[in-house]
Amino acid sequence: MAPRVKPARPKTAQERMNARRKRLRAQGLRPVQYWVPDLRNPRLRAAIRKEAALLARHPDNAAIDDWIDAAYDWREWT
């Protein structure tokens, strides 16, 4: 009679993530964490709206738009 094989214990989420990170590092990759503004935050959204309104009322609005157009290549996004 063949010996009974014990079923594999399921790995925890932490063990699975550690194994994944180990595989990615073996591929020459490294983890990087990015922090970005949380646009779901009502205070942040209000601040953005306030700054946009101030820019829209600025007397040199056309000059600002020209500067942005000169500094940024919009063709990359079309």
N, C-alpha and C positions, 0 to 999 in steps of 0.2 A: 504494500500500500504506500502511495506517495505521501510525503510529509505535507501537512497542512501549511499553506502559505497565509500568513497573517495579512489582512488587507492593509494597504498603505494608509497611514494616518493622514488626514487632510492637513495641508499646510495652512498656517495662519496667514492673514493678509500681510503681516510684517515679513514673514519668511518668503512669501512670493515676491514682495517688492525688493527685498535684499538680493534674491536670486536674479531678478531682472536687472537691477543696478550692476551686479557683478558681470552679467553678460554684456551689458552696454559698455562698461569700462574695458572689458576684454576686446571690444571692437574699437577702442581708442577714443571713446566719447567720455565726456564728463558732465555732471549735472550743473545746471545754471538756473538760478531763480530770478524771475523778473517781477517787479512790483509796478503796477500801473494804477492810475486813478480809478476809483470805483464809481462809475457813472450811475450806479443805482442809489448812491448817497444823495438825498435831497439837498443837503447843504452844499455839496460840491456842484450839483447841477445849477443851483441858484447862483453860485459864484461865477460859473461859466456864462450863464445868461447875462449877469451884470456886466462882466468884462466885454462880452460881445456887443451889448447895448452901448457901452462907453466907446468902443471902437467905431461903431456905426455912426455915432454923433461927432466923432473927432473931425476937426476942420481939415486935416490933411488926409482924409480917408482915401482919396484917389492916390496919393503918394504912397500910402501904406500898401494899398492893393498892388501898385506897380512894383514896389520892393518885394512883396511876396512872390509875384509872378516872375520876377527876375531871379530870385533866390531858389525857386523850386521848379523843377521840370515836370509840368503837369502831364506831359505826354506819357510818362511812365504809368499813369493810372487810367488811360483811355484805351 
